[in-house]
Amino acid sequence: MDNRAAIQKGLDHLASRLDPYFAAALADELGGLPWTAVLTELDRAKGYTPRQHSTGDLQAQLRMLTERLGKLGFPFDDPTRTVSVLGGELRIVRNRWAHNDDFSSLDVWRALDFVVRLLSHLGDQEGTSITEILRSDALSRVVAESGLAETAASSTENEDGGEHIEPDKTVLERDHAETPTIGEKRLEFEQWVVVPVGDITVLDALPKKIAKEAVRAVAAEIVEYEGPIQLDRLASLTAQSFGVSRLHDARSRKLIYQIKMLDCEVDSEKFVWPAHIDRAAWTEFRPNSSSINRPFVEVSPVEIANAARFLLRGGPMGIDQLETSVLQTFGRKRRTKMIKDHLQKSLKHAQSLGILKTVDHQYIGG
């Protein structure tokens, strides 16, 4: 069995175990609906273009393990986030496999080890035992390859001098929500948990085929999870998955080039959009507190404009009042020059789209 076939066998086995697991675990919440109804509602809540989900699709299954499912939260995880992290690792493996990437013997062992640990954590002893046999076979074929580098955790940037800022509760409500299974609460921003998938030698090898495949696979998953995401943020998170916490200019340019080769839109403000979001029609935004590592300048002007439109739904607001409310929505209070410039640019963008306008020193909805 070649390396790709070995990984496919492990992924197919995992998919066969997760389908009945989800159906049983969510039976009380679903009321007879297939578990994919959760993803349908999640897509609707995020403003995604509608998609069909199959219960046997591993990509859909791994979303269930790694994304917050509305009011259900992370129903399969514990405070250590073990399941979410393993699911994130397997999302990258599946993405690489789907794009016909090359795999080493060590890649196969890692992938099967992820499956073993995930099924074991979920309490599936039968499924675990079968995968352990596959993993043992892979181990016998592993040759000397570089191991994983320690990934430096990114420090949370606090732009408000240590003061904790929470979004107002009103922005966590959604109008006309049609997501009864996952709840009607607006989905908050969830930051990507860095997954170590290789070391710095992968980045050093760019643009060789195996290196660019590995980099694009990681970047694609981050876009799927955090998008719309600021281009430099995406490059930084991708680099961290290969053990690099700080990017010099030359390496950053190489990563950005690979990111632009993805099936994603990069807009004029250098934000990367998942293919399944129609940027022109997207009206959602994702509030966050100041404890989340997303500096205000890394929030898309489109997302900020959407938040402003929502805040004006009840009537006009003074200019300072709206700006203060928008900043609070994204966990900010202080107006540094960078924050103020980004806020003003975003509100001007909203005016250019007709989302809002100013009349007598007030903002009103467009």
TIVOGU-60501 format. One line per field, with one value per residue (C-alpha): y, x, z. Coordinates in pm, 1 decimal, padded with zeros to 6 digits. Example, Ala and Ser with C-alpha at 12.3 -4.5 7.8 and 13.67 -1.06 7.14 Angstrom:
# TIVOGU-60501
Y = c(-00450.0/-00106.0)
X = c(01230.0/01367.0)
Z = c(00780.0/00714.0)
This chain:
# TIVOGU-60501
Y = c(00000.0/00339.9/00636.7/00805.5/00481.8/00423.2/00766.7/00718.3/00391.5/00563.7/00856.5/00629.5/00426.9/00742.1/00863.2/00529.8/00561.6/00929.6/00913.3/00683.6/00853.5/01195.4/01050.3/00887.6/01176.6/01439.8/01232.0/01430.9/01769.8/01674.4/01531.7/01287.3/01515.9/01401.2/01549.5/01744.4/01974.8/02133.8/02231.9/02358.9/02593.1/02686.0/02784.7/02989.9/03166.2/03250.4/03385.5/03118.0/03021.1/02718.0/02378.7/02017.9/01805.2/01426.6/01228.5/01024.9/01327.4/01349.1/01721.0/01784.4/01551.1/01732.4/02064.4/01919.6/01851.2/02178.6/02453.9/02602.1/02468.2/02766.0/02705.4/02347.9/02482.8/02210.6/01909.8/01649.6/01829.7/01893.9/02196.8/02074.8/02111.2/01776.5/01682.7/02025.1/02014.2/01658.4/01750.3/02049.7/01829.2/01586.5/01867.3/01954.5/01589.3/01552.2/01874.8/01759.7/01421.4/01583.7/01795.8/01492.9/01605.0/01377.3/01209.4/01065.6/00754.7/00978.5/01175.7/00849.3/00756.8/01102.7/01092.0/00748.3/00853.3/01146.6/00902.6/00665.9/00945.1/01097.9/00773.5/00682.9/01020.3/00973.1/00634.9/00424.0/00127.7/-00091.3/00182.1/00259.7/-00101.7/-00125.7/00197.0/00093.0/-00196.4/00045.3/00276.9/-00006.1/-00100.7/00260.9/00284.4/-00002.4/00196.1/00525.8/00647.8/00923.3/01248.9/01579.2/01597.4/01868.2/02196.2/02363.2/02621.8/02945.4/03047.8/03382.5/03633.8/03793.9/04155.8/04363.7/04705.4/04836.9/04823.2/04511.8/04624.1/04346.4/04452.1/04246.5/04309.0/04444.3/04161.3/04314.9/04240.8/03871.7/03860.4/03787.8/03909.7/03647.8/03354.8/03019.7/02797.1/02631.6/02344.7/02553.8/02850.2/03205.2/03364.9/03534.6/03335.7/03504.6/03505.2/03183.5/03202.8/02923.3/02692.3/02656.3/02298.9/02189.5/02005.0/02037.3/02237.0/02531.9/02313.2/02304.2/02683.0/02682.5/02442.1/02673.8/02671.4/02298.7/02093.3/01905.5/02224.0/02440.0/02164.4/02147.7/02526.0/02568.0/02291.9/02467.2/02811.7/02679.2/02537.7/02862.9/03060.4/02816.2/02863.6/03237.8/03390.9/03669.0/03694.9/03961.0/03843.0/03905.5/03733.0/03431.7/03419.3/03441.1/03164.0/02943.9/02998.5/02909.5/02567.1/02510.9/02627.1/02988.4/03255.8/03560.6/03623.6/03814.7/03992.3/03737.6/03444.1/03645.1/03720.1/03350.3/03256.1/03529.3/03412.1/03058.2/03192.0/03382.1/03054.2/02922.5/02916.5/03224.9/03592.5/03848.9/04185.7/04533.2/04569.0/04244.7/04025.6/03664.8/03531.7/03165.4/03060.8/02983.6/03341.3/03585.8/03899.5/04133.6/03969.8/03885.0/04071.5/03887.2/03995.4/03811.1/03994.0/03918.9/04021.4/04179.1/03841.0/03710.2/03748.2/03951.4/04310.2/04555.5/04630.1/04260.7/04285.2/04324.9/04665.8/04469.3/04301.6/04636.2/04792.7/04505.0/04558.0/04930.2/04853.0/04619.0/04876.3/05135.9/04908.1/05080.0/05434.4/05711.7/05727.6/06006.5/05973.9/05915.5/05678.4/05456.5/05448.7/05353.3/05078.1/04938.1/04923.5/04749.3/04494.3/04385.3/04404.4/04748.5/05082.2/05289.2/05471.9/05451.2/05609.0/05269.2/05175.3/05513.6/05509.6/05158.7/05247.7/05559.8/05372.7/05099.9/05345.1/05531.1/05194.8/05146.7/05487.0/05407.8/05097.6/05289.3/05095.7/05420.3/05793.5/06101.0/06360.9/06642.8/06483.0/06149.9/05818.1/05671.5/05339.9/05338.5)
X = c(00000.0/00144.6/00137.8/-00170.0/-00365.3/-00264.0/-00389.3/-00710.8/-00774.4/-00729.8/-00954.7/-01225.2/-01219.7/-01253.6/-01551.2/-01727.2/-01689.7/-01786.5/-02118.4/-02298.9/-02119.7/-02267.2/-02613.5/-02618.0/-02456.4/-02695.8/-03015.8/-03192.3/-03108.7/-03190.5/-03540.4/-03505.3/-03307.5/-02970.2/-02672.3/-02580.8/-02874.0/-02639.4/-02395.2/-02675.8/-02784.1/-02424.8/-02368.8/-02687.2/-02576.9/-02240.8/-02396.4/-02235.8/-02362.7/-02592.7/-02421.9/-02534.0/-02368.3/-02338.5/-02326.2/-02038.5/-01828.9/-01520.7/-01481.8/-01828.2/-01757.0/-01436.8/-01621.1/-01847.1/-01540.9/-01356.4/-01618.0/-01842.1/-02191.4/-02395.1/-02565.6/-02434.8/-02080.3/-01816.3/-02028.6/-01759.6/-01470.8/-01341.2/-01160.9/-00827.0/-00966.2/-00805.6/-01076.6/-01068.9/-00692.4/-00692.5/-00979.9/-00780.8/-00482.1/-00700.3/-00865.9/-00522.7/-00445.6/-00779.2/-00720.6/-00378.1/-00515.5/-00801.5/-00548.6/-00337.9/-00039.3/00258.5/00299.1/00603.5/00593.5/00617.7/00315.3/00120.4/00218.3/00123.4/-00215.3/-00297.1/-00177.1/-00421.7/-00702.3/-00604.3/-00592.5/-00920.7/-01120.0/-00969.0/-01066.9/-01422.0/-01440.8/-01456.9/-01246.4/-01332.3/-01247.6/-00928.3/-00808.5/-00847.4/-00655.5/-00377.1/-00301.7/-00274.1/-00055.1/00179.7/00222.3/00300.4/00556.3/00754.9/00794.2/00894.0/01240.3/01443.4/01260.5/01252.7/01029.8/00794.7/00934.1/00805.2/00553.3/00580.8/00239.2/00133.1/00083.7/-00255.2/-00235.4/-00427.1/-00493.7/-00664.9/-00391.0/-00516.6/-00880.6/-01119.8/-01378.1/-01686.3/-01922.6/-02263.2/-02515.1/-02737.2/-02485.2/-02502.1/-02859.2/-02946.0/-03250.9/-03468.7/-03255.0/-03351.6/-03120.0/-03326.6/-03084.5/-02774.6/-02965.0/-03028.7/-02723.9/-02479.6/-02160.3/-01860.0/-01514.1/-01322.3/-00947.1/-00756.9/-00569.8/-00219.8/-00155.2/00212.0/00243.0/00612.4/00924.3/01108.3/01271.1/00935.3/00932.2/01298.3/01214.2/00960.9/00871.3/00942.6/00631.0/00601.3/00666.4/00413.0/00151.8/00200.5/00185.8/-00123.1/-00305.4/-00251.4/-00340.0/-00658.6/-00781.6/-00709.5/-00902.9/-01192.3/-01188.9/-01116.0/-01202.4/-01234.4/-00882.8/-00616.7/-00342.1/-00048.1/-00231.4/-00289.0/00077.9/00180.8/-00054.6/00058.2/00423.7/00352.1/00230.2/00586.0/00757.6/00821.1/00688.0/00833.0/00842.9/01114.6/01017.7/01151.6/00976.4/00656.2/00656.6/00697.7/00407.0/00182.6/00258.2/00147.0/-00166.1/-00262.4/-00250.3/-00543.0/-00901.4/-00980.3/-01043.9/-00796.0/-00972.6/-00827.2/-00776.8/-00573.2/-00829.7/-00863.3/-01216.8/-01326.7/-01467.8/-01809.6/-01871.0/-02021.0/-01842.5/-02089.8/-02389.7/-02235.7/-02405.8/-02260.7/-01997.8/-01828.3/-01803.0/-01513.8/-01385.7/-01045.9/-00911.7/-00926.2/-00607.1/-00750.8/-00624.1/-00883.7/-00683.2/-00713.0/-01093.7/-01220.2/-01372.5/-01666.1/-01719.8/-01694.2/-01942.0/-02184.7/-02159.4/-02230.8/-02537.3/-02667.5/-02608.8/-02809.6/-03109.4/-03288.0/-03237.1/-02976.6/-02671.2/-02425.4/-02093.6/-01895.5/-02161.2/-02156.0/-01776.3/-01761.5/-02019.6/-01837.6/-01508.7/-01675.6/-01827.0/-01473.4/-01337.0/-01178.9/-01214.5/-00899.6/-00852.0/-00488.5/-00394.8/-00394.4/-00733.1/-00887.1/-00755.4/-00889.7/-01226.0/-01263.6/-01165.5/-01418.6/-01703.5/-01621.8/-01641.3/-01986.9/-02094.8/-01966.9/-02187.1/-02489.2/-02495.4/-02493.2/-02468.1/-02414.3/-02684.1/-02654.5/-02355.8/-02535.3/-02502.5/-02820.7/-02873.7/-02868.3)
Z = c(00000.0/-00097.5/00135.1/-00012.4/-00004.1/00358.0/00457.4/00261.0/00442.8/00779.1/00685.8/00543.7/00863.4/01072.9/00866.1/00913.4/01292.6/01326.9/01139.7/01388.9/01679.0/01590.3/01527.6/01871.8/02060.1/01921.4/01904.5/02177.6/02021.7/01661.8/01705.9/01417.3/01183.7/01046.6/01231.4/00916.1/00999.7/01253.4/00976.7/00755.5/01033.4/01111.2/00747.1/00754.0/01073.7/00916.3/00597.9/00381.3/00039.3/00099.6/00068.9/00083.8/00353.1/00352.7/00676.9/00533.8/00434.6/00657.6/00587.4/00733.3/01025.2/01115.6/01113.4/01382.7/01597.3/01544.9/01516.1/01782.6/01711.4/01827.0/02161.3/02157.4/02196.9/02151.4/02256.3/02189.0/02360.3/02711.3/02862.6/02721.9/02364.8/02275.0/02025.7/01856.5/01813.6/01678.0/01448.5/01322.4/01249.6/01057.9/00861.0/00724.0/00643.8/00462.9/00272.4/00157.4/00056.1/-00139.6/-00332.2/-00426.1/-00221.0/-00171.6/00169.0/00340.2/00556.6/00860.5/00735.7/00723.8/01077.6/01205.7/01034.6/01172.3/01515.8/01503.7/01420.0/01702.0/01958.2/01840.5/01845.5/02180.9/02325.3/02196.2/02368.9/02050.5/02157.6/01859.4/01611.4/01802.8/01794.5/01417.4/01361.2/01598.2/01362.0/01069.6/01274.4/01372.8/01008.8/00920.5/01199.8/01053.6/00728.8/00883.0/00785.6/00943.2/00878.5/01059.0/01365.8/01473.5/01596.9/01904.9/01799.6/01986.9/02112.8/01979.7/02252.8/02279.7/02178.4/02431.1/02285.4/02598.6/02860.0/03033.1/03064.1/02965.3/02705.1/02621.2/02328.0/02423.2/02453.4/02187.6/01911.0/01997.7/01871.0/01510.1/01323.7/01157.0/01270.9/01118.1/01318.3/01594.6/01655.7/01720.4/01865.8/01750.5/01910.7/01673.4/01627.2/01788.2/01633.8/01702.6/01653.8/01486.8/01724.0/01578.2/01471.3/01439.0/01108.0/01026.8/01096.8/00945.3/00679.7/00499.6/00468.0/00370.0/00086.3/-00080.0/-00366.3/-00402.3/-00474.0/-00144.9/00055.5/-00125.5/-00099.4/00277.4/00316.6/00100.4/00288.5/00620.9/00485.9/00324.1/00655.3/00838.4/00575.6/00612.1/00989.4/01033.6/00697.1/00608.6/00749.8/00708.3/00472.3/00706.6/00992.9/00768.8/00673.6/01039.8/01155.5/00866.8/00959.4/01322.2/01208.4/01083.6/01401.0/01295.7/01529.3/01351.2/00978.6/00798.3/00478.0/00231.9/00400.6/00433.8/00059.8/-00019.3/00205.8/00067.5/-00286.0/-00193.5/-00022.6/-00336.8/-00529.2/-00320.7/-00446.0/-00237.9/-00305.0/-00173.8/-00168.3/-00212.3/00164.4/00168.5/00341.7/00228.6/00178.2/00173.4/-00162.2/-00010.7/00110.8/-00138.1/-00019.6/-00189.7/-00022.1/00316.7/00603.9/00904.0/01158.3/01443.6/01776.1/02009.9/02351.3/02417.8/02533.6/02175.8/01973.7/01685.0/01679.1/01550.5/01236.1/01149.3/01130.1/00773.6/00688.0/00545.7/00882.4/01064.0/00819.3/00877.7/01254.2/01210.7/01001.0/01270.5/01545.8/01351.2/01303.1/01594.2/01469.5/01435.1/01660.3/01729.6/01550.1/01868.9/02005.3/01696.8/01683.4/02052.1/01999.9/01697.0/01887.0/02181.5/01942.1/01858.9/02213.6/02193.5/02373.0/02327.4/01998.9/01905.5/01573.9/01397.2/01542.3/01463.9/01106.5/01047.9/01200.9/00988.4/00672.8/00749.8/00815.6/00493.6/00318.7/00473.0/00343.0/-00005.1/-00004.9/00116.5/00445.3/00647.0/00603.8/00820.7/00880.8/01138.3/01316.2/01336.2/01159.6/01015.0/00842.3/00465.3)
